[in-house]
Amino acid sequence: MTAGNHTGPSRAADGDDATMALELGGRIYRLPQGGTLAQLLALAGHAPDRVATAVNGQFVPRPQRATHILHATDTVVLFRPIVGG
């Protein structure tokens, strides 16, 4: 499950500078400029407690997702958290 660089423009087809496109799981999602990781997860229908997240190779803890601003060039990776010992 990844989101990231795509070959298309980062702006809406109609030239709307207020949105950006991010790829996640093979689908393109539109977020407002300044959109957060939490917004992307919600838009894609992922339960926040069911996935772990990394942006550009850096782990983003669940409490920080609501304030982690995304950019059109970011690569987002979702993975299942590993628990146990």
DAKA-V517147 format. One record per pair of residues at least 24 apart in sequence whose C-alpha atoms are under 10 Angstrom apart, sorted by sequence separation. I is the first residue (numbers start at 1). J is the second residue. D is the distance in whole Angstrom. If there is no record, write none. Layout:
# DAKA-V517147
I:J:D
I:J:D
This chain:
# DAKA-V517147
1:25:5
2:26:8
3:27:9
4:28:10
38:62:9
41:65:9
53:77:6
54:78:7
1:26:8
2:27:10
3:28:9
37:62:10
38:63:9
40:65:10
52:77:8
53:78:5
54:79:8
3:29:9
38:64:9
39:65:8
40:66:10
51:77:10
52:78:6
53:79:6
37:64:9
38:65:5
39:66:7
51:78:6
52:79:5
53:80:9
36:64:10
37:65:5
38:66:5
39:67:10
50:78:10
51:79:6
52:80:6
53:81:9
36:65:7
37:66:6
38:67:8
39:68:10
50:79:9
51:80:5
52:81:5
36:66:6
37:67:8
38:68:8
39:69:10
40:70:9
50:80:7
51:81:6
52:82:9
35:66:9
36:67:6
37:68:6
38:69:9
39:70:10
49:80:10
50:81:7
51:82:10
35:67:9
36:68:5
37:69:6
38:70:10
46:78:9
49:81:9
34:67:10
35:68:8
36:69:4
37:70:6
34:68:9
35:69:6
36:70:5
37:71:10
34:69:6
35:70:6
36:71:9
33:69:9
34:70:6
35:71:8
40:76:10
3:40:10
33:70:8
34:71:7
35:72:10
41:78:9
32:70:10
33:71:7
34:72:10
31:70:9
32:71:10
33:72:8
37:76:8
31:71:10
31:72:9
30:72:10
22:70:9
22:71:8
23:72:9
1:51:10
20:70:9
21:71:9
22:72:6
2:53:10
3:54:10
4:55:9
20:71:8
21:72:6
22:73:8
23:74:10
24:75:9
25:76:10
1:53:10
2:54:9
3:55:9
4:56:9
20:72:6
21:73:9
22:74:8
23:75:8
24:76:7
25:77:9
2:55:10
3:56:10
19:72:9
20:73:9
22:75:8
23:76:8
24:77:8
25:78:9
22:76:9
24:78:9
10:71:9
11:72:9
10:72:6
9:72:9
10:73:8
5:71:10
6:72:9
4:71:9
5:72:7
6:73:8
4:72:8
5:73:5
6:74:10
3:72:10
4:73:6
5:74:6
6:75:9
3:73:10
4:74:5
5:75:6
3:74:8
4:75:4
5:76:9
3:75:5
4:76:6
2:75:7
3:76:4
4:77:8
2:76:5
3:77:6
1:76:8
2:77:4
3:78:8
1:77:6
2:78:6
1:78:5
2:79:9
1:79:7
1:80:10
